[in-house]
Amino acid sequence: MSKIPETSAPLTALLASRWSPRSYDQTHEISDQELLSILEAGRWAASSNNGQPWRFSVAKRGTELHEKVVAGLIGFNQGWAPAASVLIVVSIKKTDDGGSHKGNFYDAGLAVAQMSIQAQALDLYTHQMGGILYNELHKSLGLSSDLEVGVVISVGKKAAPEKLEGPALEREIAPRTRLDLSEIVLHGKP
Ligand SMILES: Cc1cc2nc3c(=O)[nH]c(=O)nc-3n(C[C@H](O)[C@H](O)[C@H](O)COP(=O)(O)O)c2cc1C
């Protein structure tokens, strides 16, 4: 089953091959070197004023931290994400008066995008999750009050879709879709 999209012009191979699976090989162990590469990719993302407003909590499968992160996922995500080799919680710096910082979320998104592509280069697949219990994770991870939880990313080796069932299986085998370029390029489409 190919998830490589049809595009009107070629994409670089890493971008073309990236997609977000839910079926992970629960026997695969990520190496420290692989993890460091992924974290370095996030570290070296661009950010406004080089503010680097992202912080990472790295929870390998089988650790106590992993249990805490799994407990902070909504039920649907708990059905598949624990099999990934690692779950990474991305926390984001708040504004000085304690609110969400729009620019910091933008910057953290860039960091996560780079991490996804670096993982892809290691033949590891990422899946971002917003279906998480933000406050519970903040508490269980003991995060400081100047941070808020942004997203959880699963990383691991992809496995056969048939390991899943129900809606997760349906989504795993569904074709990937996108808006047409003409719908998103408001001006100047070639
Ligand atoms: C910020 C964000 C939050 C997401 N939250 C979830 C989630 O909670 N559960 C889930 O199964 N997928 C989640 N996804 C995955 C998206 O559904 C997926 O990226 C989208 O359908 C596009 O598919 P693709 O990544 O395979 O191209 C999330 C993706 C992003 C970027």
The ligand as an SDF file (V2000), in Angstrom:
LIG
                    3D

 31 33  0  0  0  0  0  0  0  0999 V2000
   -1.1110   18.9500   15.4740 C   0  0  0  0  0  0  0  0  0  0  0  0
   -1.6110   17.5930   15.0360 C   0  0  0  0  0  0  0  0  0  0  0  0
   -2.4330   16.8690   15.8780 C   0  0  0  0  0  0  0  0  0  0  0  0
   -2.8720   15.5920   15.5040 C   0  0  0  0  0  0  0  0  0  0  0  0
   -3.6100   14.8520   16.3990 N   0  0  0  0  0  0  0  0  0  0  0  0
   -3.8810   13.5540   16.1220 C   0  0  0  0  0  0  0  0  0  0  0  0
   -4.4660   12.7140   17.1230 C   0  0  0  0  0  0  0  0  0  0  0  0
   -4.7210   13.1150   18.2640 O   0  0  0  0  0  0  0  0  0  0  0  0
   -4.7210   11.4290   16.7840 N   0  0  0  0  0  0  0  0  0  0  0  0
   -4.4510   10.9130   15.5500 C   0  0  0  0  0  0  0  0  0  0  0  0
   -4.6960    9.7230   15.3380 O   0  0  0  0  0  0  0  0  0  0  0  0
   -3.8730   11.6910   14.5840 N   0  0  0  0  0  0  0  0  0  0  0  0
   -3.5710   12.9900   14.8480 C   0  0  0  0  0  0  0  0  0  0  0  0
   -2.9440   13.7780   13.9080 N   0  0  0  0  0  0  0  0  0  0  0  0
   -2.5810   13.1980   12.5910 C   0  0  0  0  0  0  0  0  0  0  0  0
   -3.3600   13.8380   11.4530 C   0  0  0  0  0  0  0  0  0  0  0  0
   -4.6600   13.3340   11.4390 O   0  0  0  0  0  0  0  0  0  0  0  0
   -2.6070   13.5640   10.1430 C   0  0  0  0  0  0  0  0  0  0  0  0
   -1.3500   14.2010   10.1830 O   0  0  0  0  0  0  0  0  0  0  0  0
   -3.3900   14.0610    8.9460 C   0  0  0  0  0  0  0  0  0  0  0  0
   -4.5570   13.2960    8.7750 O   0  0  0  0  0  0  0  0  0  0  0  0
   -2.5750   13.9950    7.6680 C   0  0  0  0  0  0  0  0  0  0  0  0
   -2.1090   12.7030    7.4520 O   0  0  0  0  0  0  0  0  0  0  0  0
   -0.5660   12.3970    7.1610 P   0  0  0  0  0  0  0  0  0  0  0  0
    0.2360   12.9550    8.3320 O   0  0  0  0  0  0  0  0  0  0  0  0
   -0.4720   10.9060    7.0920 O   0  0  0  0  0  0  0  0  0  0  0  0
   -0.1930   13.0850    5.8960 O   0  0  0  0  0  0  0  0  0  0  0  0
   -2.5020   15.0540   14.2480 C   0  0  0  0  0  0  0  0  0  0  0  0
   -1.6800   15.8080   13.4030 C   0  0  0  0  0  0  0  0  0  0  0  0
   -1.2240   17.0500   13.7940 C   0  0  0  0  0  0  0  0  0  0  0  0
   -0.2870   17.8090   12.8810 C   0  0  0  0  0  0  0  0  0  0  0  0
  1  2  1  0
  2  3  1  0
  2 30  2  0
  3  4  2  0
  4  5  1  0
  4 28  1  0
  5  6  2  0
  6  7  1  0
  6 13  1  0
  7  8  2  0
  7  9  1  0
  9 10  1  0
 10 11  2  0
 10 12  1  0
 12 13  2  0
 13 14  1  0
 14 15  1  0
 14 28  1  0
 15 16  1  0
 16 17  1  0
 16 18  1  0
 18 19  1  0
 18 20  1  0
 20 21  1  0
 20 22  1  0
 22 23  1  0
 23 24  1  0
 24 25  2  0
 24 26  1  0
 24 27  1  0
 28 29  2  0
 29 30  1  0
 30 31  1  0
M  END
$$$$
